[in-house]
């Protein structure tokens, strides 16, 4: 597993950030919370994907903080977060 603290904080990511969830309403809620990051919600098989067009690593701390707050405030259990192709899980307070 990659340590996020080791990521250079001034580079553009090749693959950007993608957040995957099971329910469309969760994807819509996440997209609304992260609207400043250029969100697009798309169907990805049986899941929903929130793709973020802003891919500057300097945005990661604020983006992840906003995502965690969204999960907690809206009782979203967990999501998969792919950062530059590396997958992580983030859980909200349920």
Beta strands, then each sheet from edge to edge (+ up, - down):
strand 1: 17-21
strand 2: 39-44
strand 3: 47-52
strand 4: 78-83
strand 5: 86-91
sheet 1: 2+ 3- 1+ 4- 5+
end
